[in-house]
Amino acid sequence: MRYLIVGSGLFGSVFAHEAAKRNHEVKVIEKSNHIGGNIYTKEIEGIQVHQYGAHIFHTKMENIWEYVQQFAEFNNYINSPVANFNGEIYNLPFNMNTFNKLWGVITPSEAKEKIESQKKGYVLEKNPRNLEEQAISLIGPDVYEKLVKGYTEKQWGQSATELPAFIIRRLPVRFTYDNNYFNDPFQGIPVGGYTQIIERMLDHENIDVQLNCDFFDRKQEYIDSDYKIVFTGMIDQFFDYRLGELEYRSLRFENEVLDTDNYQGNAVVNYTDAEAPYTRIIEHKHFEMGNGNKGKTVITREYPKKWRRGDDPYYPINNDRNKKMYSSYVKLARDENANVIFGGRLGQYRYYNMDQTIMAALQVVKREFEELA
């Protein structure tokens, strides 16, 4: 078989690697000037800078953890972000350290009692109708006002009362003094950055990689060829937005090299007040335990923005309208392009963590090559 992989992010690269191992011919085309998609890292001042936002690998799936370690050595980084609300610093996820700073409570029972007493002043629906009601029903108004409302409204560009409740249903709240954001047993950052993972996945004699190559410049030619296509771009763009335009939130990144060893003391600081125009500042050297040139650090300010055609799409907006439209595109793909596999965040219009992306790609690999066998 001959496969054309559109996009060199995690999904496309995992599929390319597995297909090449099985002696299939693989061509990977990438419209950017680098491989790796959104996990691309670039060395600046001896520091691996995450060019498209913070990426912390974490998973509950031991097989996925073992799989990714074929391609890089991982350190034992634990994600422990903090929140800055108008100069007040709080631990995330919401835990006993957060509650102690807010209210002076010491025991879990005191924290629970405080949250319940705060909720009594609100008329709460049994089934919260929006994100604000959902958040207050979970953690009360103090935590919501300081640590959820401003950040979330900046992130999504809408009032919390207009956002669906499901966005925050899995809000981590812990009654322990534990700042580890994830519950996953496997967690870390690849020593030397993420780009090497993609480089090693694509380092095979059966794989040809072409950068600065836009699928849409020769779309019909590729479709008419004898390649089977794995498309990891936007499914609505593939069909020229025939059924409408799916919605996303985009991001803008502002990098700055500073003449200091340590700017903020943590890899990720969320700015949860409404006044700060960015949602967070990332200091990349803390991902690799302070590595980097002496007297230098690199920070990135992350600004959410409304997505428009031509912008990079980051977060699918999974409301009822978009879910229905995506389902229609899936049906259209089955009817008109059965020889095209749509994968990844954009091809499947869902928010994937890195481990979920790898798992989804391996599931497609299993279906594809079991069928061929």
C-alpha positions as CSV (number, residue, x, y, z in Angstrom):
1,M,0.0,0.0,0.0
2,R,1.0,3.6,-0.5
3,Y,-0.1,6.1,2.2
4,L,-0.2,9.9,2.0
5,I,-0.2,11.4,5.6
6,V,-1.4,15.0,5.7
7,G,0.2,16.5,8.8
8,S,3.2,15.5,10.8
9,G,1.7,15.9,14.3
10,L,1.4,13.0,16.7
11,F,-1.6,11.2,15.0
12,G,-0.1,11.3,11.5
13,S,3.4,10.4,12.7
14,V,2.3,7.4,14.7
15,F,0.4,6.1,11.7
16,A,3.3,6.8,9.4
17,H,5.7,5.0,11.8
18,E,3.5,1.9,12.1
19,A,2.7,1.7,8.4
20,A,6.4,2.0,7.5
21,K,7.2,-0.8,10.0
22,R,4.8,-3.0,8.0
23,N,6.7,-2.2,4.8
24,H,4.2,0.2,3.3
25,E,5.3,3.2,1.4
26,V,4.6,6.4,3.2
27,K,4.7,10.1,2.2
28,V,4.2,12.7,4.8
29,I,3.3,16.3,3.7
30,E,3.4,19.1,6.2
31,K,2.4,22.7,5.4
32,S,4.6,24.2,8.1
33,N,8.4,24.5,7.9
34,H,8.8,22.0,10.7
35,I,7.5,18.6,11.7
36,G,5.6,17.9,15.0
37,G,2.4,19.9,14.7
38,N,1.5,21.5,18.0
39,I,4.0,19.5,20.1
40,Y,6.9,21.1,18.2
41,T,9.7,22.3,20.5
42,K,12.6,24.6,19.6
43,E,15.8,25.2,21.5
44,I,16.3,28.8,22.5
45,E,19.1,29.8,25.0
46,G,19.6,26.1,25.7
47,I,16.0,25.7,26.7
48,Q,13.4,23.5,24.9
49,V,10.6,26.0,24.2
50,H,7.1,24.6,23.6
51,Q,6.2,26.7,20.6
52,Y,2.4,26.0,20.8
53,G,1.7,26.1,24.5
54,A,2.6,23.9,27.4
55,H,2.6,20.2,26.7
56,I,2.9,17.8,29.7
57,F,2.7,14.1,28.8
58,H,0.4,12.2,31.2
59,T,-1.5,9.0,31.0
60,K,-3.3,6.3,32.9
61,M,-2.5,3.8,30.1
62,E,0.7,1.9,30.7
63,N,0.9,0.6,27.2
64,I,0.8,4.2,25.8
65,W,3.5,5.2,28.3
66,E,5.7,2.3,27.2
67,Y,5.0,3.1,23.5
68,V,6.1,6.8,23.7
69,Q,9.2,5.9,25.6
70,Q,10.6,4.1,22.5
71,F,11.2,7.6,21.1
72,A,12.5,9.7,24.1
73,E,13.7,9.5,27.7
74,F,11.3,11.3,30.0
75,N,12.0,13.1,33.2
76,N,9.8,13.0,36.3
77,Y,8.2,16.4,35.9
78,I,5.0,16.8,37.9
79,N,2.5,19.4,36.7
80,S,1.7,21.8,39.6
81,P,0.4,25.1,38.1
82,V,-0.4,28.1,40.3
83,A,-3.0,30.8,39.8
84,N,-2.3,34.5,40.0
85,F,-5.4,36.5,40.9
86,N,-4.5,40.2,41.0
87,G,-1.2,39.3,42.8
88,E,-2.7,36.7,45.1
89,I,-1.1,33.3,44.5
90,Y,-3.1,30.0,44.8
91,N,-2.3,26.4,44.2
92,L,-4.0,24.4,41.4
93,P,-5.9,22.2,41.2
94,F,-8.2,23.3,43.9
95,N,-6.9,21.6,47.0
96,M,-6.3,22.1,50.7
97,N,-3.5,24.5,50.0
98,T,-5.9,26.6,48.0
99,F,-8.6,26.5,50.7
100,N,-6.2,27.3,53.4
101,K,-5.0,30.4,51.6
102,L,-8.6,31.5,50.8
103,W,-10.2,30.9,54.2
104,G,-7.6,29.7,56.7
105,V,-9.2,26.3,57.0
106,I,-6.9,23.4,58.0
107,T,-8.9,20.2,57.8
108,P,-10.8,18.7,54.9
109,S,-14.0,18.8,56.9
110,E,-13.6,22.5,57.6
111,A,-13.1,23.1,53.8
112,K,-16.2,21.1,52.9
113,E,-18.2,22.9,55.5
114,K,-17.0,26.3,54.2
115,I,-17.9,25.4,50.6
116,E,-21.4,24.2,51.6
117,S,-22.1,27.3,53.7
118,Q,-21.2,29.5,50.8
119,K,-23.4,27.6,48.4
120,K,-26.4,28.1,50.7
121,G,-26.7,31.7,49.6
122,Y,-27.4,30.7,46.0
123,V,-30.4,29.1,44.4
124,L,-28.8,26.1,42.6
125,E,-30.6,24.1,40.0
126,K,-30.5,20.3,40.2
127,N,-29.2,20.3,36.6
128,P,-27.0,23.4,36.2
129,R,-27.9,25.3,33.0
130,N,-24.5,26.9,32.4
131,L,-20.9,27.0,33.5
132,E,-21.4,29.5,36.3
133,E,-24.1,27.5,38.0
134,Q,-22.0,24.3,37.5
135,A,-18.9,25.8,39.0
136,I,-20.7,27.4,42.0
137,S,-22.5,24.0,42.7
138,L,-19.1,22.3,42.8
139,I,-16.8,24.8,44.7
140,G,-18.9,27.8,45.8
141,P,-18.7,31.4,44.9
142,D,-15.2,32.4,46.3
143,V,-13.2,29.8,44.3
144,Y,-15.4,30.5,41.2
145,E,-15.0,34.3,41.3
146,K,-11.2,34.2,41.9
147,L,-10.0,31.2,40.1
148,V,-12.6,30.2,37.4
149,K,-14.7,33.0,36.1
150,G,-12.1,35.4,34.6
151,Y,-9.8,32.7,33.2
152,T,-12.6,30.8,31.6
153,E,-14.3,33.8,30.1
154,K,-11.0,34.8,28.6
155,Q,-10.3,31.3,27.3
156,W,-13.7,31.0,25.6
157,G,-14.5,34.6,24.8
158,Q,-17.9,34.4,26.3
159,S,-19.7,35.0,29.6
160,A,-19.7,32.0,32.0
161,T,-23.5,32.2,32.0
162,E,-23.5,31.6,28.3
163,L,-21.1,28.7,28.4
164,P,-22.4,25.1,28.7
165,A,-22.0,23.4,32.1
166,F,-20.2,20.3,30.7
167,I,-17.0,22.4,30.1
168,I,-16.3,22.3,33.9
169,R,-17.9,19.1,35.1
170,R,-14.6,17.4,35.6
171,L,-13.1,20.3,37.5
172,P,-10.5,18.7,39.8
173,V,-11.3,19.5,43.5
174,R,-9.2,17.7,46.1
175,F,-9.4,17.7,49.9
176,T,-5.7,16.9,50.3
177,Y,-2.5,18.9,50.4
178,D,-1.4,17.7,46.9
179,N,-0.5,20.1,44.1
180,N,-0.2,17.4,41.4
181,Y,-2.7,18.6,38.8
182,F,-3.1,15.1,37.2
183,N,-4.2,11.9,38.8
184,D,-2.4,9.9,36.1
185,P,0.3,7.5,37.4
186,F,2.6,8.2,34.3
187,Q,3.7,11.8,33.8
188,G,6.8,13.6,32.5
189,I,8.5,15.7,29.8
190,P,10.9,14.3,27.2
191,V,14.4,15.3,28.0
192,G,15.5,17.3,24.9
193,G,12.0,18.3,23.9
194,Y,9.1,16.8,21.9
195,T,10.4,17.3,18.3
196,Q,12.8,14.4,18.7
197,I,9.9,12.0,19.2
198,I,8.4,12.9,15.8
199,E,11.9,12.8,14.2
200,R,12.4,9.3,15.4
201,M,8.9,8.2,14.4
202,L,9.5,9.4,10.9
203,D,13.1,8.1,10.6
204,H,12.5,5.2,8.3
205,E,13.6,4.3,4.8
206,N,9.9,3.8,3.8
207,I,9.0,7.4,4.8
208,D,9.4,10.5,2.7
209,V,8.7,13.8,4.5
210,Q,8.0,17.1,2.6
211,L,7.8,20.4,4.5
212,N,6.1,23.6,3.2
213,C,3.7,21.4,1.3
214,D,0.0,22.3,1.5
215,F,-2.4,19.5,0.7
216,F,-4.9,21.9,-0.7
217,D,-2.6,23.2,-3.4
218,R,-2.9,19.7,-5.1
219,K,-5.9,18.3,-3.4
220,Q,-7.6,16.7,-6.4
221,E,-4.3,15.3,-7.7
222,Y,-3.8,13.6,-4.3
223,I,-7.3,12.2,-4.2
224,D,-7.1,10.9,-7.8
225,S,-3.7,9.2,-7.0
226,D,-3.2,5.6,-5.8
227,Y,-2.4,6.9,-2.3
228,K,-4.7,6.1,0.6
229,I,-4.9,9.3,2.5
230,V,-4.7,9.9,6.3
231,F,-5.9,13.5,6.7
232,T,-5.2,15.2,10.1
233,G,-6.4,18.7,9.1
234,M,-9.8,20.2,9.6
235,I,-12.5,18.0,8.3
236,D,-14.8,20.9,7.3
237,Q,-11.9,22.5,5.3
238,F,-11.4,19.1,3.4
239,F,-14.9,19.5,2.1
240,D,-14.5,23.2,1.4
241,Y,-16.9,24.1,4.3
242,R,-19.8,22.7,2.2
243,L,-22.0,22.0,5.3
244,G,-20.8,25.0,7.2
245,E,-17.8,26.1,9.3
246,L,-17.0,24.3,12.5
247,E,-16.0,26.6,15.4
248,Y,-12.7,26.7,17.3
249,R,-10.9,28.9,19.8
250,S,-7.4,30.0,18.7
251,L,-4.4,31.2,20.5
252,R,-1.6,33.7,20.1
253,F,1.8,33.2,21.6
254,E,4.2,35.9,22.6
255,N,7.8,34.7,23.4
256,E,10.3,36.7,25.3
257,V,13.9,36.0,26.3
258,L,14.8,37.5,29.7
259,D,18.1,38.2,31.3
260,T,17.4,36.2,34.5
261,D,17.8,32.7,35.7
262,N,14.2,32.4,37.1
263,Y,11.3,34.7,36.2
264,Q,8.3,33.2,38.0
265,G,9.4,30.2,39.9
266,N,7.1,27.8,38.2
267,A,6.5,26.4,34.7
268,V,2.9,27.5,34.4
269,V,1.2,30.4,36.1
270,N,-2.5,31.0,35.2
271,Y,-3.8,34.6,35.3
272,T,-7.3,34.2,36.6
273,D,-8.4,37.8,36.8
274,A,-10.3,39.5,34.0
275,E,-7.8,42.4,33.7
276,A,-4.7,40.4,32.5
277,P,-5.2,40.0,28.7
278,Y,-3.4,36.6,28.7
279,T,-4.5,33.4,30.4
280,R,-1.1,32.2,31.4
281,I,2.6,32.6,31.3
282,I,4.8,29.6,30.7
283,E,8.5,29.6,31.8
284,H,9.9,26.7,29.8
285,K,13.1,26.0,31.7
286,H,11.1,24.6,34.6
287,F,9.9,21.8,32.5
288,E,13.4,20.4,32.4
289,M,14.4,21.2,36.0
290,G,16.1,24.5,35.3
291,N,18.2,23.6,32.3
292,G,19.4,26.3,30.0
293,N,22.0,29.0,29.6
294,K,23.1,30.8,32.7
295,G,21.4,34.1,33.3
296,K,18.7,33.4,30.7
297,T,15.1,32.3,30.6
298,V,12.3,32.1,28.0
299,I,8.7,32.9,28.8
300,T,5.6,32.7,26.7
301,R,2.4,34.7,27.2
302,E,-0.7,32.9,25.9
303,Y,-3.6,35.0,24.5
304,P,-6.8,33.3,23.6
305,K,-8.6,34.7,20.5
306,K,-11.5,34.1,18.3
307,W,-10.7,31.7,15.4
308,R,-11.0,32.9,11.9
309,R,-10.0,31.1,8.7
310,G,-6.3,31.2,8.4
311,D,-5.7,31.1,12.1
312,D,-4.5,27.9,13.9
313,P,-7.4,26.1,15.4
314,Y,-6.7,24.8,18.9
315,Y,-9.9,24.0,20.9
316,P,-13.0,22.7,19.2
317,I,-16.2,24.2,20.5
318,N,-18.3,21.1,21.2
319,N,-21.7,22.7,21.5
320,D,-24.9,21.1,20.0
321,R,-24.6,23.0,16.7
322,N,-21.0,21.9,16.1
323,K,-21.6,18.3,17.1
324,K,-24.5,18.0,14.7
325,M,-22.4,19.6,11.9
326,Y,-19.4,17.3,12.6
327,S,-21.7,14.3,12.4
328,S,-22.9,15.4,9.0
329,Y,-19.3,15.8,7.8
330,V,-18.6,12.2,9.0
331,K,-21.5,10.9,7.0
332,L,-20.3,12.9,4.0
333,A,-16.8,11.4,4.4
334,R,-18.3,7.9,4.4
335,D,-20.4,8.6,1.3
336,E,-17.8,10.5,-0.8
337,N,-14.3,9.7,0.5
338,A,-14.3,6.2,1.9
339,N,-10.6,6.0,1.0
340,V,-9.7,8.8,3.3
341,I,-9.0,8.3,7.0
342,F,-9.7,11.4,9.1
343,G,-7.7,11.6,12.4
344,G,-6.4,13.7,15.2
345,R,-7.9,16.7,16.9
346,L,-9.0,18.5,13.7
347,G,-10.0,15.5,11.6
348,Q,-12.1,14.1,14.4
349,Y,-13.1,17.4,15.9
350,R,-12.4,16.7,19.5
351,Y,-10.0,17.7,22.2
352,Y,-7.3,15.1,22.6
353,N,-4.5,14.9,25.1
354,M,-1.3,13.5,23.7
355,D,-1.9,10.0,25.1
356,Q,-5.4,10.0,23.6
357,T,-4.0,11.1,20.2
358,I,-1.5,8.2,20.3
359,M,-4.2,5.7,21.4
360,A,-6.6,6.9,18.6
361,A,-3.9,6.6,16.0
362,L,-3.0,3.0,17.2
363,Q,-6.7,2.1,17.1
364,V,-6.8,3.2,13.4
365,V,-3.6,1.3,12.7
366,K,-5.1,-1.8,14.2
367,R,-8.3,-1.5,12.1
368,E,-6.4,-0.6,9.0
369,F,-3.9,-3.4,9.0
370,E,-6.1,-6.1,10.4
371,E,-8.5,-5.4,7.5
372,L,-5.6,-5.6,5.0
373,A,-4.4,-8.8,6.5
